[in-house]
């Protein structure tokens, strides 16, 4: 068996065959084979991410000085607890790992930094995923419930295309956070495109825009705003707080740029929220105008039939002596009068601009 330093340990291989869950040296090989995905990497001397087999890991990586990354996907609470046991983390961090929450959380304890980030992929406005990050002096542990594009791109790019300027955990955390910020910007860009298309449609035909579409955009922006605020908070925390578990060191300028990028995302979201509020107000005004037009039409119809109903009511009364009833031209005269009255009222309303 090959450990992360490249040495062969034949004696451990025999011990590994005796168990499928936990190695003799304390690190679990795997949890639920059908669910949990465990990937391991180390930062080699050339600054690239070098993939390691989980079976080749040992708890000695805590003391050998090499920077390693352990990425865990779809792990149950029991799997994660067994996986983290050899690291002897603080009870508060272990408890935070078991929580299922969609708000940011940071726990700084002696020798370890815990950070939980809610994430969103795309612009669908729904909570999609979250990322848990645990920083140790020479080890980075990440846990998430489903595949994350940021993690996938990071492992792909830095395996053979791009190298780290410094082979350290802060550099790895920076690039991981940078990819998350990039995903957030893509989500905001998709949402901005939706706002612009809706605005163009509203200018062309206000009636074609449904108010539910505006509500969906507001929901997306609210979610993006929440996740971006949490992301900005975590980045600024990493800038301001240093401990034995995490020191920014040479990456301080990079984290400063990252914080400014997160703030720019928040400003873009604020502008989009303002645009959506304006669209909502315009749509409300359009709906009110449509309602007023319908009420105006009903008012005109009621006004037209009011005198006609009065005439019909008069001649519908059952009196014995009504001279007009015995007159041969009475019926056509009354009908003609009703037509003239209706036409005159229509002309009056038209001259007053009621049909504009």
WOLIN-V739053 format. One record per residue. N is the residue number from 1. PSI is psi in radians with two decimals (* if undefined). Layout:
# WOLIN-V739053
[[N:PSI] [N:PSI]]
This chain:
# WOLIN-V739053
[[1:2.50] [2:2.13] [3:-3.10] [4:-0.19] [5:-0.08] [6:-0.03] [7:2.65] [8:2.36] [9:1.51] [10:-0.53] [11:-0.66] [12:-0.55] [13:-0.74] [14:-0.65] [15:-0.63] [16:-0.53] [17:-0.32] [18:-0.28] [19:2.60] [20:-0.12] [21:-0.87] [22:2.34] [23:2.83] [24:-0.45] [25:0.06] [26:-0.32] [27:2.25] [28:2.46] [29:-0.76] [30:2.84] [31:-1.77] [32:1.91] [33:-0.55] [34:-0.22] [35:-1.05] [36:2.40] [37:2.13] [38:2.11] [39:2.44] [40:2.44] [41:2.74] [42:2.67] [43:1.95] [44:-3.12] [45:-0.43] [46:-0.06] [47:0.27] [48:2.77] [49:2.13] [50:2.07] [51:2.43] [52:2.61] [53:2.33] [54:-0.53] [55:-0.23] [56:0.16] [57:2.65] [58:2.78] [59:-0.14] [60:-0.22] [61:-0.23] [62:-0.37] [63:-0.06] [64:-0.08] [65:-0.12] [66:2.53] [67:2.17] [68:2.73] [69:2.20] [70:1.98] [71:2.18] [72:2.26] [73:2.35] [74:0.78] [75:2.41] [76:2.97] [77:-0.70] [78:-0.73] [79:-0.81] [80:-0.66] [81:-0.75] [82:-0.64] [83:-0.63] [84:-0.19] [85:-0.79] [86:-0.32] [87:-0.17] [88:0.94] [89:2.77] [90:2.58] [91:-0.58] [92:-0.67] [93:-0.73] [94:-0.68] [95:-0.70] [96:-0.59] [97:-0.54] [98:-0.29] [99:2.54] [100:1.65] [101:2.68] [102:0.84] [103:2.71] [104:2.63] [105:2.39] [106:2.30] [107:2.11] [108:1.98] [109:2.94] [110:2.06] [111:0.03] [112:2.52] [113:2.17] [114:2.37] [115:2.25] [116:2.22] [117:2.16] [118:2.38] [119:2.84] [120:2.26] [121:2.41] [122:-2.90] [123:0.66] [124:-0.06] [125:0.04] [126:2.61] [127:2.02] [128:-0.75] [129:2.96] [130:2.78] [131:2.25] [132:2.26] [133:2.26] [134:2.09] [135:2.18] [136:2.91] [137:-0.70] [138:0.25] [139:2.38] [140:2.24] [141:2.18] [142:2.49] [143:2.37] [144:2.75] [145:-0.39] [146:2.89] [147:2.41] [148:2.24] [149:-0.64] [150:-0.75] [151:-0.73] [152:-0.79] [153:-0.67] [154:-0.82] [155:-0.57] [156:-0.80] [157:-0.72] [158:0.16] [159:-0.63] [160:-0.08] [161:-0.85] [162:2.52] [163:2.71] [164:2.42] [165:-0.53] [166:2.21] [167:1.41] [168:2.84] [169:-0.76] [170:-0.66] [171:-0.70] [172:-0.74] [173:-0.70] [174:-0.86] [175:-0.60] [176:-0.80] [177:-0.64] [178:-0.72] [179:-0.61] [180:-0.72] [181:-0.69] [182:-0.73] [183:-0.69] [184:-0.71] [185:-0.67] [186:-0.70] [187:-0.75] [188:-0.67] [189:-0.72] [190:-0.72] [191:-0.67] [192:-0.69] [193:-0.71] [194:-0.70] [195:-0.76] [196:-0.76] [197:-0.68] [198:-0.66] [199:-0.73] [200:-0.75] [201:-0.64] [202:-0.66] [203:-0.72] [204:-0.80] [205:1.69] [206:-0.53] [207:-0.32] [208:-0.25] [209:2.13] [210:2.51] [211:-0.42] [212:-0.57] [213:-0.67] [214:-0.71] [215:-0.66] [216:-0.73] [217:-0.70] [218:-0.67] [219:-0.76] [220:-0.79] [221:-0.64] [222:-0.75] [223:-0.77] [224:-0.69] [225:-0.75] [226:-0.83] [227:-0.65] [228:-0.66] [229:-0.74] [230:-0.71] [231:-0.77] [232:-0.71] [233:-0.78] [234:-0.70] [235:-0.77] [236:-0.51] [237:-0.75] [238:-0.57] [239:-0.72] [240:-0.45] [241:2.23] [242:2.54] [243:-3.08] [244:-0.36] [245:-0.48] [246:2.11] [247:2.22] [248:-0.77] [249:-2.12] [250:-0.20] [251:0.16] [252:-0.79] [253:-0.66] [254:-0.72] [255:-0.58] [256:-0.78] [257:-0.65] [258:-0.70] [259:-0.70] [260:-0.63] [261:-0.74] [262:-0.68] [263:-0.65] [264:-0.69] [265:-0.74] [266:-0.68] [267:-0.68] [268:-0.73] [269:-0.72] [270:-0.74] [271:-0.70] [272:-0.68] [273:-0.67] [274:-0.72] [275:-0.71] [276:-0.65] [277:-0.70] [278:-0.73] [279:-0.70] [280:-0.75] [281:-0.76] [282:-0.70] [283:-0.70] [284:-0.75] [285:-0.68] [286:-0.75] [287:-0.69] [288:-0.71] [289:-0.71] [290:-0.75] [291:-0.73] [292:-0.68] [293:-0.71] [294:-0.71] [295:-0.64] [296:-0.70] [297:-0.75] [298:-0.62] [299:-0.73] [300:-0.78] [301:-0.74] [302:-0.72] [303:-0.61] [304:-0.74] [305:-0.15] [306:-0.91] [307:-0.58] [308:-0.67] [309:-0.64] [310:-0.78] [311:-0.80] [312:-0.62] [313:-0.66] [314:-0.88] [315:-0.04] [316:-0.05] [317:2.47] [318:1.20] [319:2.60] [320:-0.66] [321:1.63] [322:1.75] [323:-0.63] [324:-0.39] [325:-0.47] [326:-0.04] [327:2.33] [328:-0.48] [329:0.18] [330:-0.79] [331:-0.89] [332:-0.53] [333:-0.75] [334:-0.78] [335:-0.74] [336:-0.71] [337:-0.71] [338:-0.68] [339:-0.75] [340:-0.72] [341:-0.79] [342:-0.76] [343:-0.70] [344:-0.69] [345:-0.69] [346:-0.75] [347:-0.67] [348:-0.83] [349:-0.63] [350:-0.77] [351:-0.50] [352:-0.07] [353:0.38] [354:-0.29] [355:0.06] [356:*]]
